[in-house]
Amino acid sequence: MKRFLTAGLLLLVALMVGCVGVNEVKVDKLEDLGLEGVRISIGNPGHVPAGRYAMDVLSNLEKTNPDLASKITSNIVSKEVHVRAVLDKVILKEVNAGFVYRTDAYTEKEKVRIIDISDEINVVPEYPVAVLKDSDDKEVAYEFFKFLLSKEGQDILVHYGFTSAASSPESYTPKNIGSTLIVYAAGSLTNVFEEIATEFEKITGVEVKLLFASSGSLRQRIQGGAVGGQAGADVFASASLKHMKILKEKAFVTDFNIFTKNEMVVVTAK
């Protein structure tokens, strides 16, 4: 019995030490991500664009500082299903740091500190949008597409920390067209698209239904036949050109436009 109690106490102490270790390591700059004991979270590079962009940053770093890039890569302990999960792990102090979009960091700026990544190694994610070829209502879908690229749509994106993709966008001409629209959008667009959808509904009477997930997951749903109908996509807004190009190659979309840009940062808990 005593032996079991001792083993139990040792396990408890080990767990406590592990938890304290996560909080004890201080990360103030990018170089600190390579320190021993640092735990880093990123999105799953296979499905989450933010995860792939994080790996692109490390690939760029490898060209000038291969040792640091290797140490940071070794400190990656989780690859999440979407970028919001990375942010949550940082806030809950389950990890010391995470690679996320600047816009995601802004949504929790009271809880996280932002560490900028130098322009020399950073990447600028471009977000494409397209109307699905088999949309049930292409007229309505193209109106949402136009609103997104209009001055009004771009102003909302900038308000949420995104970069406008147009130098001088034109104002949107309101149309009362009614109907229902299904928009599939990358998880990093959640807050901004909820406001964009609300504004679009006000001026057109269109009911916009939003589905958020990783760009890779949404692309797979579309390829699986989720186009048109009650839950199928009419519009797809991706955080990755890769997934949109696949849909174009497979003839799910005819063409697409870049409607905004983002930036990668590292976040740590305050």
URQUISUL-V381300 format. One record per pair of residues at least 12 apart in sequence whose ideal C-beta (glycine too) atoms are under 6 Angstrom apart, sorted by the first residue. I is the first residue (numbers start at 0). GAP is how many residues later the second one is. D is the distance in whole Angstrom. If there is no record, write none. Layout:
# URQUISUL-V381300
i=I gap=GAP d=D
i=I gap=GAP d=D
This chain:
# URQUISUL-V381300
i=20 gap=16 d=6
i=21 gap=17 d=6
i=22 gap=70 d=6
i=24 gap=12 d=5
i=24 gap=13 d=5
i=24 gap=71 d=5
i=26 gap=69 d=5
i=26 gap=70 d=5
i=26 gap=241 d=5
i=32 gap=39 d=5
i=32 gap=64 d=6
i=33 gap=34 d=5
i=33 gap=37 d=3
i=33 gap=38 d=5
i=37 gap=37 d=5
i=37 gap=58 d=5
i=38 gap=38 d=5
i=38 gap=56 d=4
i=38 gap=57 d=5
i=39 gap=35 d=5
i=39 gap=36 d=5
i=39 gap=57 d=5
i=40 gap=37 d=4
i=40 gap=45 d=5
i=40 gap=48 d=5
i=40 gap=54 d=4
i=40 gap=57 d=4
i=41 gap=12 d=4
i=41 gap=34 d=6
i=41 gap=37 d=6
i=41 gap=57 d=5
i=42 gap=37 d=5
i=42 gap=40 d=5
i=42 gap=43 d=6
i=43 gap=35 d=4
i=46 gap=167 d=5
i=46 gap=169 d=3
i=46 gap=170 d=6
i=47 gap=34 d=6
i=47 gap=166 d=5
i=48 gap=166 d=5
i=48 gap=190 d=4
i=48 gap=191 d=4
i=49 gap=33 d=4
i=49 gap=51 d=6
i=52 gap=70 d=5
i=52 gap=72 d=6
i=52 gap=211 d=5
i=53 gap=45 d=4
i=55 gap=67 d=5
i=56 gap=60 d=6
i=56 gap=64 d=6
i=56 gap=207 d=6
i=57 gap=15 d=6
i=59 gap=61 d=4
i=60 gap=60 d=5
i=81 gap=105 d=4
i=81 gap=132 d=5
i=82 gap=17 d=5
i=82 gap=21 d=6
i=82 gap=104 d=6
i=82 gap=105 d=5
i=83 gap=103 d=6
i=85 gap=12 d=4
i=85 gap=14 d=5
i=86 gap=13 d=5
i=86 gap=17 d=5
i=89 gap=177 d=5
i=89 gap=179 d=5
i=90 gap=20 d=5
i=90 gap=178 d=6
i=92 gap=176 d=5
i=96 gap=169 d=5
i=96 gap=171 d=5
i=97 gap=169 d=6
i=98 gap=167 d=6
i=99 gap=167 d=6
i=100 gap=87 d=5
i=100 gap=161 d=5
i=101 gap=59 d=6
i=101 gap=161 d=5
i=101 gap=163 d=5
i=102 gap=57 d=6
i=102 gap=58 d=4
i=102 gap=59 d=6
i=102 gap=159 d=6
i=103 gap=84 d=6
i=104 gap=160 d=5
i=104 gap=162 d=5
i=105 gap=55 d=4
i=106 gap=84 d=6
i=110 gap=159 d=6
i=111 gap=155 d=4
i=112 gap=155 d=5
i=112 gap=157 d=6
i=113 gap=151 d=5
i=113 gap=153 d=6
i=114 gap=151 d=4
i=116 gap=147 d=6
i=121 gap=142 d=6
i=122 gap=141 d=6
i=123 gap=137 d=5
i=124 gap=137 d=5
i=125 gap=115 d=6
i=125 gap=132 d=5
i=125 gap=135 d=5
i=126 gap=112 d=6
i=126 gap=132 d=6
i=126 gap=133 d=5
i=127 gap=110 d=5
i=127 gap=113 d=6
i=127 gap=116 d=4
i=127 gap=128 d=4
i=127 gap=130 d=6
i=128 gap=19 d=6
i=128 gap=108 d=4
i=128 gap=128 d=6
i=128 gap=130 d=5
i=129 gap=106 d=6
i=129 gap=123 d=4
i=129 gap=126 d=4
i=130 gap=14 d=6
i=130 gap=104 d=6
i=131 gap=95 d=5
i=131 gap=101 d=5
i=131 gap=102 d=6
i=132 gap=119 d=6
i=132 gap=120 d=6
i=132 gap=121 d=6
i=133 gap=93 d=5
i=133 gap=94 d=5
i=134 gap=93 d=6
i=134 gap=99 d=4
i=135 gap=92 d=4
i=136 gap=42 d=6
i=139 gap=37 d=6
i=139 gap=39 d=5
i=139 gap=41 d=5
i=139 gap=66 d=6
i=140 gap=93 d=4
i=140 gap=94 d=5
i=143 gap=37 d=6
i=143 gap=56 d=6
i=143 gap=91 d=6
i=146 gap=25 d=5
i=146 gap=53 d=5
i=147 gap=111 d=5
i=148 gap=110 d=6
i=149 gap=19 d=6
i=149 gap=22 d=4
i=150 gap=18 d=5
i=150 gap=20 d=5
i=151 gap=20 d=5
i=152 gap=43 d=6
i=153 gap=12 d=6
i=153 gap=15 d=5
i=155 gap=39 d=6
i=155 gap=40 d=5
i=156 gap=35 d=6
i=156 gap=103 d=5
i=159 gap=32 d=4
i=161 gap=98 d=4
i=161 gap=100 d=6
i=162 gap=98 d=4
i=164 gap=93 d=5
i=164 gap=94 d=5
i=164 gap=95 d=5
i=173 gap=29 d=4
i=174 gap=29 d=6
i=175 gap=29 d=5
i=176 gap=27 d=5
i=177 gap=27 d=5
i=178 gap=27 d=6
i=179 gap=27 d=5
i=180 gap=25 d=5
i=180 gap=27 d=5
i=180 gap=53 d=5
i=181 gap=27 d=5
i=181 gap=51 d=5
i=181 gap=52 d=5
i=182 gap=27 d=5
i=182 gap=52 d=5
i=183 gap=27 d=5
i=183 gap=34 d=5
i=183 gap=49 d=4
i=183 gap=52 d=5
i=184 gap=27 d=6
i=184 gap=52 d=4
i=185 gap=29 d=5
i=185 gap=52 d=6
i=185 gap=53 d=4
i=186 gap=25 d=5
i=186 gap=27 d=6
i=187 gap=51 d=5
i=188 gap=48 d=6
i=189 gap=22 d=5
i=192 gap=17 d=6
i=196 gap=13 d=6
i=214 gap=23 d=4
i=214 gap=24 d=5
i=214 gap=25 d=5
i=214 gap=28 d=5
i=215 gap=27 d=6
i=218 gap=24 d=4
i=221 gap=30 d=6
i=243 gap=12 d=5
